[in-house]
């Protein structure tokens, strides 16, 4: 829904997922980005703080926190988290770095490109 610009509907669905999952980090990260896309930075930052707090006490994959950071608090923190994803060998980061729509903003930063090159992935050619 968010990718289609239907942010209000996306928030309603994500809120339900958050409730059903007992505030799982994946649902939190999606909601952070959805509120940011909807132009509601206060809600986005508040939920990002919850996500960041969860990462100190539980398992929050850096790959999920990375795109949320880019949307809620900025690219500097997102780049630092991307480096952590590489250092931690987060398998989702390998997939998300090139294909996940939530990483589009990160892909515009040359620092992110430098990080992704560290993965030594084969060349990506859309449509093949």
C-alpha positions in Angstrom: 0.0 0.0 0.0 2.8 2.4 0.9 4.5 2.0 -2.4 1.2 2.8 -4.1 0.9 6.0 -2.1 -2.0 4.7 -0.1 -0.4 5.6 3.2 -3.5 5.8 5.4 -4.5 2.3 4.4 -0.9 1.1 4.8 -0.8 2.5 8.3 -4.0 0.7 9.3 -2.7 -2.6 8.0 0.7 -2.1 9.7 -0.9 -1.1 13.0 -2.9 -4.4 12.8 0.3 -6.3 12.1 2.0 -4.5 15.0 -0.7 -5.6 17.3 -0.9 -9.2 16.1 2.9 -9.6 16.3 3.2 -8.1 19.7 5.2 -5.1 18.3 7.6 -7.2 16.2 10.5 -5.2 14.8 9.6 -5.9 11.2 6.1 -4.4 11.6 7.7 -1.5 13.5 10.2 -0.7 10.7 7.5 -0.8 8.1 5.3 1.5 10.1 8.2 3.9 10.7 8.8 4.2 6.9 5.1 4.5 6.2 4.6 7.4 8.5 7.6 9.1 7.0 6.3 8.6 3.5 2.9 10.0 4.6 4.6 13.2 5.9 4.2 12.4 9.6 7.8 12.7 10.9 6.9 12.9 14.6 5.1 9.6 14.5 7.9 8.1 12.4 10.6 9.3 14.8 8.7 8.1 17.9 8.3 4.6 16.4 12.0 4.6 15.3 13.0 5.4 18.8 11.0 2.3 20.0 12.7 0.2 17.3 16.2 1.5 18.3 15.4 0.8 22.0 14.3 -2.8 21.0 17.6 -3.3 19.3 19.4 -2.9 22.6 17.3 -5.5 24.4 16.2 -7.9 21.7 16.8 -9.1 18.2 16.3 -6.4 15.6 18.1 -7.1 12.4 20.2 -4.2 11.2 18.8 -4.7 7.7 15.3 -3.9 9.0 16.4 -1.0 11.1 18.5 0.5 8.3 15.7 1.6 6.0 13.7 2.8 8.9 16.6 5.0 10.1 17.0 6.5 6.6 13.3 7.5 6.7 13.0 8.6 10.3 16.3 10.1 11.4 18.5 10.4 8.3 21.1 8.8 6.1 24.1 9.2 8.5 22.6 6.8 11.0 21.3 4.5 8.3 24.8 4.2 6.8 26.2 3.3 10.2 23.5 0.7 10.6 24.2 -0.7 7.0 27.9 -1.1 8.0 26.7 -3.0 11.1 24.5 -5.2 8.9 27.6 -6.1 6.8 29.7 -6.6 10.0 27.0 -8.9 11.5 26.6 -10.8 8.2 22.9 -10.0 8.2 21.6 -12.2 5.3 18.6 -10.0 4.7 20.8 -7.0 4.0 22.3 -8.8 0.9 18.8 -9.1 -0.6 17.5 -5.8 0.5 20.5 -3.7 -0.4 19.7 -3.9 -4.1 16.0 -4.8 -4.4 14.0 -3.7 -1.4 12.0 -0.5 -2.2 12.5 0.8 1.3 16.2 1.1 0.5 15.6 3.5 -2.5 16.6 6.5 -0.5 19.8 4.9 0.7 20.8 3.9 -2.8 21.1 7.6 -3.7 24.0 8.0 -1.2 27.4 7.2 -2.6 28.5 5.9 0.8 25.8 3.2 0.6 27.1 2.1 -2.8 30.6 1.8 -1.3 29.1 -0.5 1.4 27.2 -2.6 -1.0 30.4 -3.1 -3.1 32.0 -4.7 0.0 29.5 -7.6 -0.5 31.1 -8.4 -3.8 27.7 -9.3 -5.3 27.4 -10.3 -9.0 26.4 -7.4 -11.3 22.7 -6.8 -11.1 20.8 -6.4 -14.4 17.1 -5.7 -14.1 14.8 -7.8 -16.3 17.2 -10.8 -16.6 
